[in-house]
């Protein structure tokens, strides 16, 4: 039997999807739709990425994605995470 993308044109029904956990945040299935964004800063610019992340959180974002196109950026993610935790504590 073929599953249609949209069962009805005049009534809304969410499709069942796979549940995914990102940290403590649950996504998919019948969990609420989450507000997410992606930084536009250079991932090697730690403080700019941290500051932009804080602004995104203040604007209501629940999930922030940061690009890591190479090994250097991937290694800097730990520095960003540590710096973010310190900034959030100071910011409170």
C-alpha positions as CSV (number, residue, x, y, z in Angstrom):
1,X,0.0,0.0,0.0
2,X,1.3,3.4,-0.9
3,X,1.7,6.1,1.8
4,X,0.6,9.5,0.6
5,X,2.5,12.6,1.8
6,X,-0.8,14.3,2.6
7,X,-3.8,12.2,3.4
8,X,-6.2,15.2,3.2
9,X,-6.0,18.6,1.7
10,X,-8.3,20.1,4.4
11,X,-7.2,18.5,7.7
12,X,-3.8,18.6,9.3
13,X,-2.2,15.5,10.7
14,X,1.5,15.2,11.6
15,X,3.3,12.1,10.2
16,X,4.9,9.8,12.7
17,X,8.7,10.2,12.5
18,X,11.7,8.7,14.2
19,X,12.5,10.2,17.6
20,X,16.0,11.6,18.0
21,X,17.7,12.9,21.1
22,X,20.2,15.8,20.8
23,X,21.6,16.2,24.3
24,X,18.5,16.5,26.5
25,X,16.3,17.8,23.6
26,X,13.9,15.3,22.0
27,X,13.1,15.9,18.3
28,X,10.7,14.2,15.9
29,X,7.8,11.9,16.4
30,X,5.1,13.8,18.2
31,X,7.4,16.1,20.2
32,X,6.9,19.9,19.7
33,X,8.4,21.5,16.7
34,X,11.8,22.9,17.8
35,X,13.3,26.3,16.9
36,X,16.8,25.8,15.5
37,X,19.4,27.8,13.7
38,X,22.9,27.6,12.3
39,X,25.7,30.0,13.1
40,X,27.1,32.1,10.2
41,X,30.5,32.9,11.9
42,X,33.8,31.4,11.1
43,X,34.0,28.4,13.3
44,X,37.7,29.2,14.1
45,X,36.5,32.6,15.6
46,X,35.6,31.1,18.9
47,X,34.3,34.3,20.6
48,X,32.2,35.4,17.6
49,X,30.6,31.9,17.5
50,X,29.9,31.9,21.2
51,X,28.4,35.4,21.1
52,X,26.2,34.6,18.1
53,X,25.1,31.4,19.9
54,X,24.1,33.4,23.0
55,X,22.1,35.9,20.8
56,X,20.3,32.9,19.2
57,X,19.4,31.5,22.6
58,X,18.1,34.9,23.7
59,X,16.0,35.0,20.6
60,X,14.4,31.6,21.4
61,X,16.5,29.0,19.6
62,X,16.5,25.6,21.2
63,X,19.1,24.0,19.0
64,X,22.2,25.7,17.4
65,X,24.2,24.0,14.7
66,X,27.8,25.0,14.1
67,X,29.6,23.9,10.9
68,X,32.9,22.1,11.1
69,X,34.0,21.5,7.5
70,X,37.6,20.4,8.4
71,X,39.5,18.8,11.2
72,X,40.6,22.2,12.6
73,X,37.1,23.4,13.0
74,X,36.0,20.1,14.4
75,X,38.7,20.3,17.1
76,X,37.7,23.9,17.9
77,X,34.1,22.8,18.7
78,X,35.4,21.6,22.1
79,X,36.9,25.1,22.7
80,X,33.6,26.7,21.6
81,X,31.6,24.4,23.9
82,X,33.8,25.2,27.0
83,X,33.8,28.9,26.2
84,X,30.0,28.8,25.7
85,X,29.4,27.2,29.1
86,X,31.6,29.9,30.8
87,X,29.8,32.8,28.9
88,X,26.3,31.5,29.7
89,X,27.2,31.3,33.4
90,X,28.6,34.8,33.3
91,X,25.7,36.1,31.3
92,X,23.1,34.9,33.8
